[in-house]
Amino acid sequence: MMNSHSTNKNQEEEEEDRSENNEIEKIKICRMRTLVETQDPSSKEVDDSTLRRILRARDLDVEKASAMFLKYLKWRRSFVPNGFISPSELENKIRQNKMFLQGLDKKGRPVGVLLAGRHFQHKGGVEEFKRFIVYIFDKIFAWMPRGQEKFLVIGDLEGWGYANCDIRAYLAALSLVQDYYPERLGKLFIVHAPYIFMAAWKIVYPFIDVKTRNQIVFVENKKLKSTLLEDIDESQLPETYGGQVPLIPIQHS
């Protein structure tokens, strides 16, 4: 049995490790900032928390993190030239009414709900879907409490069938998350997954990096509410899962 002296010693060692890691990160953030500001002066407007997040996504490799960040800036200017995505650019996606944003989990992360059974391919194609994903991220970040960097999503597959299967869209969303929004996804609960979904999952899974895989949890129907309540208080859980919060369409959040 561990005595109090050993416990205190372990806690002190953990605190020392955290402090040392923080100092290492600070030094690397300074190096990264110097590097990126030289190549793209607009990066001066970016705060340290953003650089820290990208550094962590690249295992504190300054050169790789800098390349990733500069790639993001270039992409953002090209893909979102006005600085934001307007709902008028997303008429098909908004009409499907499939993404909701309401409540915070126990760590203070915004809770999103995606009703995948309402997704269908349409004439807007993958490009409109990518704009929709960026619109979702911008909405979540604007709604995010100060000091918070991550969010939680409940991906609800109830009613999902082959008509909803859109591998190109799934891969496009995955690419955006991993290439331009690293260290943002806190957890993804996949609920009500039908057996036929696993065929699509097997195609997508190899493209998911290890860090993202670790955030994904498939939830059994019989354990749905109890599993969600481990991360989300009942007062913040959507009503459809036994909580007290109504679903709010993201365009109204």
matplotlib code that plots the C-alpha trace (Angstrom):
import matplotlib.pyplot as plt

x = [0.0, 1.4, 1.9, 1.3, 5.0, 5.3, 2.2, 3.4, 6.8, 5.1, 2.9, 6.0, 7.8, 4.7, 4.5, 8.3, 7.8, 4.8, 6.8, 9.8, 7.5, 5.9, 9.3, 10.3, 7.0, 7.6, 11.1, 9.8, 6.8, 9.3, 11.4, 8.3, 6.9, 10.2, 10.2, 6.6, 6.6, 9.6, 7.8, 4.3, 4.0, 0.2, 1.1, 2.0, -1.8, -2.0, -1.8, 0.6, -2.2, -2.7, 1.0, 1.2, -1.7, 0.0, 3.3, 1.7, 0.1, 3.5, 5.1, 7.0, 8.9, 9.3, 10.0, 7.0, 4.7, 5.8, 5.2, 1.7, 0.8, 1.9, 0.0, -3.1, -2.7, -2.4, -5.4, -7.6, -7.0, -7.8, -10.8, -12.3, -11.4, -14.1, -12.9, -16.1, -18.5, -22.0, -25.1, -26.1, -23.2, -24.6, -28.3, -28.4, -26.6, -28.6, -31.8, -30.8, -30.8, -28.3, -25.8, -26.6, -24.7, -25.8, -24.4, -20.9, -19.5, -17.9, -14.5, -16.2, -16.1, -19.0, -21.3, -22.2, -24.7, -24.5, -27.5, -25.8, -29.0, -30.0, -26.9, -27.4, -25.2, -26.5, -25.4, -23.3, -21.0, -17.9, -16.9, -20.1, -19.6, -16.1, -17.5, -20.1, -17.4, -15.5, -18.7, -19.3, -15.8, -16.1, -19.4, -18.0, -14.9, -17.0, -19.2, -16.3, -15.6, -12.4, -9.4, -11.1, -9.7, -11.5, -15.1, -17.1, -19.4, -22.1, -22.3, -25.8, -26.2, -29.8, -31.6, -28.3, -28.4, -26.7, -28.4, -26.5, -23.1, -20.7, -17.2, -15.7, -17.4, -16.2, -12.6, -12.8, -14.0, -11.3, -8.6, -9.8, -9.8, -6.4, -4.6, -6.1, -7.8, -5.4, -5.8, -9.4, -11.5, -11.8, -14.0, -16.4, -19.1, -20.6, -24.1, -26.8, -24.4, -26.1, -24.3, -24.1, -22.2, -19.1, -18.5, -18.0, -16.0, -13.6, -12.8, -12.4, -10.5, -7.0, -7.0, -7.6, -4.3, -3.6, -4.4, -7.8, -8.6, -8.0, -10.8, -13.4, -15.8, -18.5, -21.3, -23.6, -27.3, -28.0, -25.2, -25.9, -27.1, -24.8, -21.8, -22.7, -23.3, -19.6, -18.6, -21.7, -23.9, -27.6, -28.3, -26.1, -27.1, -29.5, -33.1, -33.0, -30.4, -32.2, -30.9, -32.4, -31.2, -33.1, -31.2, -30.3, -29.5, -26.0, -27.1, -29.1, -26.5]
y = [0.0, 3.4, 5.7, 9.5, 10.3, 8.3, 9.9, 13.4, 12.6, 11.3, 14.4, 16.6, 14.8, 15.1, 18.8, 19.2, 17.3, 19.5, 22.6, 21.4, 20.5, 23.9, 25.6, 23.4, 24.4, 28.1, 28.0, 26.1, 28.5, 31.4, 29.6, 28.7, 32.3, 33.7, 31.2, 31.7, 35.5, 35.7, 33.8, 35.1, 38.5, 37.9, 35.2, 38.0, 38.2, 34.6, 33.9, 31.4, 28.9, 28.3, 27.8, 25.5, 23.4, 22.9, 22.2, 19.4, 18.0, 17.6, 16.3, 19.5, 19.4, 23.2, 22.7, 20.4, 22.5, 25.7, 24.1, 22.9, 26.3, 28.2, 25.7, 26.5, 30.2, 29.9, 27.5, 29.7, 32.8, 30.8, 28.8, 31.6, 34.8, 36.9, 35.6, 33.7, 31.3, 32.7, 30.5, 31.6, 29.5, 26.4, 26.4, 22.6, 21.8, 24.2, 22.8, 19.3, 20.6, 18.0, 19.8, 21.2, 23.0, 23.3, 22.8, 22.2, 18.9, 18.5, 19.9, 23.0, 21.8, 22.7, 19.8, 19.3, 16.7, 15.5, 13.6, 11.6, 10.1, 13.5, 13.8, 13.2, 13.9, 16.8, 19.1, 21.2, 18.2, 17.8, 21.5, 22.7, 20.0, 21.3, 24.8, 23.5, 21.9, 25.1, 27.0, 24.5, 24.9, 28.7, 28.6, 26.2, 28.4, 31.6, 29.9, 28.3, 29.5, 31.6, 29.3, 26.3, 24.8, 21.5, 20.4, 17.2, 15.7, 13.1, 11.5, 10.0, 7.4, 6.5, 5.9, 5.9, 3.8, 3.4, 6.6, 8.5, 7.0, 9.6, 8.4, 11.4, 13.8, 11.7, 11.8, 15.5, 16.2, 14.0, 15.8, 19.2, 18.1, 16.6, 19.0, 22.4, 21.9, 19.6, 19.2, 20.5, 17.4, 16.4, 13.4, 11.9, 9.6, 7.5, 6.3, 4.2, 2.8, 0.3, -2.8, -1.6, 1.5, -0.7, -1.2, 2.5, 2.7, 0.1, 2.3, 5.5, 4.1, 3.7, 7.4, 8.4, 9.2, 7.7, 10.8, 11.2, 7.5, 7.8, 10.4, 8.2, 6.1, 3.7, 3.6, 0.6, 1.5, -0.1, 2.0, 5.2, 7.5, 6.2, 6.6, 10.1, 11.1, 10.2, 13.3, 15.5, 16.5, 15.7, 19.5, 19.9, 16.7, 17.0, 15.9, 13.2, 11.3, 11.7, 15.1, 18.5, 20.6, 21.0, 20.5, 23.9, 24.0, 25.4, 28.2, 29.5, 28.9]
z = [0.0, -1.0, 2.0, 2.1, 1.8, -1.4, -2.8, -2.0, -3.6, -6.8, -7.0, -6.6, -9.4, -11.6, -11.0, -11.7, -15.0, -16.0, -15.1, -17.2, -20.1, -20.0, -20.1, -23.1, -24.8, -24.2, -25.7, -28.7, -29.2, -29.3, -31.9, -33.9, -33.7, -35.0, -37.9, -39.0, -38.6, -40.9, -43.6, -43.0, -41.1, -40.6, -38.1, -35.6, -34.9, -33.7, -30.0, -28.2, -27.5, -31.2, -31.8, -28.7, -30.1, -33.4, -31.7, -29.7, -32.8, -34.3, -31.1, -30.4, -33.7, -34.5, -38.2, -38.8, -36.7, -38.5, -41.9, -40.7, -39.4, -42.6, -44.6, -42.5, -43.0, -46.7, -46.9, -44.7, -46.9, -50.0, -48.7, -46.5, -48.3, -46.5, -43.1, -42.5, -44.2, -44.8, -44.3, -47.8, -49.1, -47.3, -48.3, -48.9, -45.6, -43.5, -45.0, -43.9, -40.2, -39.1, -36.8, -33.4, -30.7, -27.0, -23.5, -22.1, -20.8, -17.4, -18.7, -20.1, -23.8, -26.1, -27.0, -30.6, -32.0, -35.6, -36.9, -39.7, -40.9, -42.3, -44.5, -48.2, -51.2, -53.4, -56.1, -53.7, -53.4, -51.3, -51.6, -49.9, -47.3, -46.6, -46.3, -43.9, -41.7, -41.5, -40.7, -37.9, -36.5, -36.6, -34.8, -32.1, -31.5, -31.2, -28.7, -26.7, -23.2, -22.7, -22.1, -23.6, -26.8, -27.4, -28.1, -27.8, -30.5, -30.4, -33.8, -34.0, -36.7, -36.0, -39.3, -41.2, -44.4, -47.7, -49.0, -46.3, -47.1, -48.4, -48.2, -50.1, -47.6, -44.6, -45.9, -46.6, -43.1, -41.6, -43.6, -42.4, -38.8, -38.9, -41.2, -40.1, -36.7, -34.7, -31.0, -31.2, -31.0, -27.3, -27.9, -30.5, -29.3, -32.1, -31.0, -32.6, -35.2, -37.4, -38.5, -42.2, -41.1, -40.3, -44.0, -44.4, -41.2, -42.4, -45.5, -43.4, -40.4, -42.0, -42.8, -39.1, -37.3, -33.9, -31.8, -33.5, -33.0, -29.3, -29.1, -30.8, -28.7, -30.0, -27.5, -26.9, -27.0, -23.6, -22.1, -24.0, -21.2, -18.6, -20.9, -21.9, -18.3, -17.5, -19.6, -19.7, -16.7, -17.1, -17.0, -20.1, -21.9, -24.9, -24.1, -26.8, -24.8, -21.4, -20.5, -20.0, -23.0, -26.2, -29.5, -31.0, -34.7, -35.2, -37.4, -34.4, -31.7]

ax = plt.figure().add_subplot(projection="3d")
ax.plot(x, y, z, "-o")
ax.set_aspect("equal")
plt.show()
